[in-house]
Amino acid sequence: MVARLEQQLRASGKLPEGTQFVRREDGAAKISATFLRFIEPYQYAARNRQQFETLIGLGVAAWNISLFEGAKRQEMLVEVSKTMFSETGQPAPSDLLALLDEFIRRKERLFAHDRRLILSYQLDVTRDQYHLSMISTEGDETQDP
């Protein structure tokens, strides 16, 4: 799964040339497992795959936005609200923006120590359950050197 995500990221042209992928160390928490704990209180509301994918997309956006501050955070919030609803041409509903804000606060409160930026994810369905694969940075990639 992760190898396929790596290939997709490389093919997308969104990675700087020469980017090296590093496997997590034995015993280190998988970003997907940590992320599922992050969205766990909201999973009950996702009654089908499309709703679960929307929940994951909103959760990833909030997770990544929480890693930034100030103008960069505001820029990302505006971009997310535009792109999540670009198909409809409508502004993001206020309840979804409120949920995004709630997610950001949850990340800062309970997962602040985890500074990995989520780069890509894939949701697969097996018989009766979902399997989430994710690729993230190693650590704090949001700070200037």
N, C-alpha and C positions, 0 to 999 in steps of 0.2 A: 504494500500500500504506500509506504513512505517513498519507496524508490519511484513509483509512478508520479507522486506529487513532486518529487525533485525534478523529474524529466519535464513535467508540465511547467514548472517554474522557469527552468532553463529555456524552454521553447518560447515562453511568453516574452522574453526579452526584457523582463523587469528586474533581473538581477545584474549587478555589475559583473563585468567579465572577470573570470578568475575566482568567483565566489566558491568557497569550499564548504561542503556540508560536513558537520561534525555530529557523530552519533552521541546520544546522551550516555553518560557514565552509568555503569551498573549501580543500581540502587537509587538513581536520580528519578524524580517523579516525571512521568510522561506529561507533556503539556496537555494532551487530550484528556487524561484522567483528571488533572487539576481543573481544566476548563469545564468538564462535566460536573464537577463539584460546584463550580462557580454558578452554573445555570440551573443546578438541581432544583431549587425551590420553584422554578418556573416551568419545569418540564411537563407538569400535569396539564398545562393549558394547550400543549401541542398534541393535537389528536390525530394527526396524520403526518406523512413525510414532509409535505410542503410547509406545514406549520412548524415542524421541528427544524427544517432548514432555515426558515425565517428567524426562529429563535436563535439558532447558531450564528447566523449572519449579524443579528443585532448584538449578540453577546460578544462576538469577535470585534465588532466595531467599538463597543464600549471598553473592552479589555485593552485594545490598542490605544484608544483615545486617552484612557486613564494614565498612560505612561508619559504623557506630555503635559506641559503647563502653558499658561498664558496664551499668546497669540496663536501658537501652533495648535493648541488644543481647540481653540475657537474655530480656526480654519478647518480642522478635521471635522468638527461638529457640523459646520455648514456643508461641507462636502458630503458627509454621510446623509444628511437630510435631503440633499439634492439627488444623490445617486440611488438611494433606496427607493425613491418614488419617481425616478426618471421615466419609467414606462407609462405611468398614468398622467404625467405632466402636472400633477397636483402637489402641493406642499405636503410635507410629512404631517400626518395627523398628530395633534398635540399629545394624545395618550401614548403614542409610540415614542415621541420625544421625551415624555416623562419617564417611560420605561427605560430608555437609553440612559437618562440621568440617574435613575435608580440603580441600574447595572454599574455605572461608573462609580457611584458611591459604594456599592457592595464590593467592587474590586479593590478600591482604596482602603476599605475598612478591614476586609478579611484576607485579601491576597496581595497586599501592598508589597510584600517581600519578593514576590515573583515578578521580575522585570523583563521577562521574555516577551518579545513582540511576535505575534502570530502572523506568519507570512502566507500560509495557505492551509486549506483543509479539504477533506473529502469525506462525504457521508455515504456509507454503503449500507445496504439492507441485506441482512441474512434472515432466513426464514421468518422469524418473529421479533427480531431486534435490530437495532441500528449499531453500526460500528463507525466510530469517528477517528480519522487519522489526521494528524496536524504536523506542520513544520513550523518551527519558531527559531528565533535567534537564540544564542546561548545565554545571554543575560541582558544587561542594560545597554541597548543600542541607541537609546534616545537622547543621551547626553553628548554634548560637544566635548571633544578632547581638550 
